Amino acid sequence: MTPAQGGRNYVALALAAGAVFALTMGTRQSYPLFISSINSYTAVGYATISLAFGVQQLMWGVAQPVAGALADRWGPRPVMLGGVLLFCAATAIIPIVTSAWALILVLGLLTAAGAGSGGPAQLASAVSRWIPDSKRSVANGIINAGGSFGQFTLVPLAQLFIGLAGWQPALVILGAMGLAAIPLLLYITANPTALPAHAHAGTLRQALRGALADPSYLLLTAGFFTCGFHVAFIATHLPGVVALCQLPATVGAWSLSVIGLFNILGSLWIGRHIQMRRMKLALAGIYAARALVILVFFFAPKTPLAFFLFSAGIGFTYLSTVPPTIGLVAKLHGARYMATLFGIVMLSHQVGGFLGAWLGGKAFEATGSYDWMWWADIALCLGAALVHLPIREARPQPVPVAA
């Protein structure tokens, strides 16, 4: 294996960061399995629970630029360790929440703030000081694939825990499992006072001013809104779509798991694909492919096989937008303040996520179906495919091979 900058192996660092992302994302993606039980226990209503999930999506986005700014100023270790502890504690106390406002606070705010403090931007930024520029997209793909692996493994595990112990102990178990992220974070944030090797002149305020005045950065931010909208809608409401089709709950759990499995493949593929290709074109292609997959699923008979094939197709493109988006942020404005700058892009993603999760519940209550949400998904995907094309991205330059 090629050693990374500073003598540390970039693959090992990326795998450790990916494992952290696996624990937080896998747990968050398992929350929808508990919606029916939470509703029966609290009687707050499906729309209120959808609002809590929408707030969670939004706050996960708000937490990331805030955590990124703190990490860029004080170092990633205290920020991410504190976030993991908050996330684990909040997950474990969900079973004792009984009111709507408490549910929004715990499930919507606290879990999101904790998970957002160790989101993909923070993880990628924390290890980037050791990673050569030529390997950064591959490392980002590995980190992103880790989150998908967590979805693939933890969602069916959560369903198993529910069946064996009940939904309340299952959430406590998931919270305890998240503590495994602590030694991993200690490893990837070793020597936390060292400045990144790619640090450049300029302050965070200057970096923010330059990014917000850049049309390409704003277009990238706008496009990521769409990703959040339909990722959150599918993650939150796919089990409800399964129930509406009168299929077993296990179809929903396995569909979410299949999304995670194929997202691993998509993340690893895109990490290598964009090394010598224009990232904006990769993003446009991903969004167009999502629109096609959703359109085919909408008109297909709703059998278990249809759900699994849809999950495979959407999973391959599900979070494969993240490595090229992170890569474009670094390409446009450098990697020194990537945690903050990508955190702002992720905030747009999570504003879309809030609307996708919340409007999914509102649409179902109003119409008894999710049809309007699927059509909104398709329209937004096509719009996102177009909005990336004007981004001003330099063509990749071949890396010279030593004689």
Secondary structure as GFF3:
##gff-version 3
##sequence-region A 1 403
A	DSSP	three_ten_helix	5	7	.	.	.	ID=ss1
A	DSSP	alpha_helix	10	30	.	.	.	ID=ss2
A	DSSP	three_ten_helix	31	34	.	.	.	ID=ss3
A	DSSP	alpha_helix	35	42	.	.	.	ID=ss4
A	DSSP	alpha_helix	46	74	.	.	.	ID=ss5
A	DSSP	alpha_helix	76	93	.	.	.	ID=ss6
A	DSSP	three_ten_helix	94	96	.	.	.	ID=ss7
A	DSSP	alpha_helix	100	103	.	.	.	ID=ss8
A	DSSP	pi_helix	104	110	.	.	.	ID=ss9
A	DSSP	alpha_helix	111	116	.	.	.	ID=ss10
A	DSSP	alpha_helix	120	128	.	.	.	ID=ss11
A	DSSP	three_ten_helix	133	135	.	.	.	ID=ss12
A	DSSP	alpha_helix	136	165	.	.	.	ID=ss13
A	DSSP	alpha_helix	167	177	.	.	.	ID=ss14
A	DSSP	three_ten_helix	178	180	.	.	.	ID=ss15
A	DSSP	alpha_helix	181	188	.	.	.	ID=ss16
A	DSSP	alpha_helix	204	212	.	.	.	ID=ss17
A	DSSP	alpha_helix	215	244	.	.	.	ID=ss18
A	DSSP	alpha_helix	249	273	.	.	.	ID=ss19
A	DSSP	three_ten_helix	274	276	.	.	.	ID=ss20
A	DSSP	alpha_helix	279	299	.	.	.	ID=ss21
A	DSSP	alpha_helix	304	318	.	.	.	ID=ss22
A	DSSP	alpha_helix	322	333	.	.	.	ID=ss23
A	DSSP	alpha_helix	338	367	.	.	.	ID=ss24
A	DSSP	alpha_helix	371	387	.	.	.	ID=ss25
###
